[in-house]
Each structure stands twice: as structure tokens, then as C-alpha cells.
Amino acid sequence: MSKKEAIVDTCFFNKLSNDGKNSEILKKVLMDLDYKPVVHPYIAEKELDMFPHFNKLVEEGFIRIAEYSEFIEDEYDKELYEQYFDELYEAMREYLEIKESKKQIEKLNIPKGQTIYTYRRAGMSLGDVHIILMAFFMKLPIILSEDGDIEFLRSVAERRISGDSYKLDIYNVMDLIMMIAEKEETMFSKKELEKVVLEVKERARLSEVKQVWNKAHLNT
């Protein structure tokens, strides 16, 4: 089976690797599902670059950092990307405000001398907007994320950008663990998968994983 490129965000990466304490789990889970992790250049530079375990996986060739030139090929693409960035960010800001969410974000006001490609401010979900746009511009089928905002951004992007049959799936860490539990052939034993559930601090879902595993492996 050919590997599918899947965009990985910071929260997903840190949760599945247990903040870098066990990068082998991250590698094994993604390999078992034939996912090839790719990271947006903004996420790599502004969020993940501070983590030595991330840089090690990049050096090993396990994680690929995309180039902007792969999805912004010319000036027209650049203008479109920046227009959609503003639109998606503002739609998310308004949505959080109307929903009266605990999380509120400010209107986008890029400081002089900075751009959407260089500006970072914690809590504004700028990385999420970048990730969604990369997925839609490159037509990549999968995002791996632990961020709730990403689902809303996908729905906005589907209405404003995608006019064809492109389909984007978003999975979190537990979604992948469940996929593995459902597989008849996997690199994991039942005990190993149970250990992963505990490592990612999802003990409350342990019995569910066991049930799914048992159902999928009745004859083994």
C-alpha cells in the first residue's frame, strides 16, 4: 500500500510522542496506518522547531517539512492564499465570539514589518488556518490534529474554496488508535496498544479500545 501524506499539527505530534519522551510510538502508529507525516513550513518554524525530538525525526527523514513553493506557485496563488487566510481567520473569530466560547481571539492585526508567514502569537490559532489552507491548496486528504478549531475551519474552507470532489478527513490520536484496534493485521499486540492508550493519557477510553480489538480479532 502506498503511504498517504498526512499533515501533522503540534498538539497531535506532542501528544502521540508523549512530548518527545517516546517518538517511537509516533513512528510505529503512523507506519502501521501507512501515513507519511508532513508539516506546514509555518508550523515547523514557529511551533515545532523548539522541540529536539521533532528536529531529529526530520533529520531521519521520517517527517517532511513542506515548501511554500509546493502550494503557492506564483503571485496569484499568494494573493489567493492571503485572502483566504484573512477570511478563514475572521470567520473563526466571529464563530468563537457568537458561541461565547471560553476561547476568544482578537481581530487579525499583523504588526508592521511582519506577514502571515512570519507573525506568531500564542492562542490565536494562526497555525490552524495555515494547516487548513495547505491541505486545500495541495489537496492532501488527511490532517492529524488535537485542535477543535480545525473542524470549524474545514467547514468554512469547504464552502469558500473547494468546488470539486476533494475530501478532507481530520483524525485525532484516539481515532488512529481505534483504527489500529480494528485492523486484523497490525504491528501492535493488544498489550502494546493498551500501553499506547495509557501513554497518551486516555485511560478512560481503555475499555473501549479493548472491546474494539477483541471484536476485530475474534479468530486470532
Helices and strands as residue ranges (DSSP letters): E 4-8, H 10-16, H 23-32, E 35-39, H 41-43, I 44-48, H 52-59, E 64-65, G 68-70, H 75-98, H 126-138, E 142-144, H 149-160, E 169-171, H 173-182, H 190-199, G 203-205, H 206-216
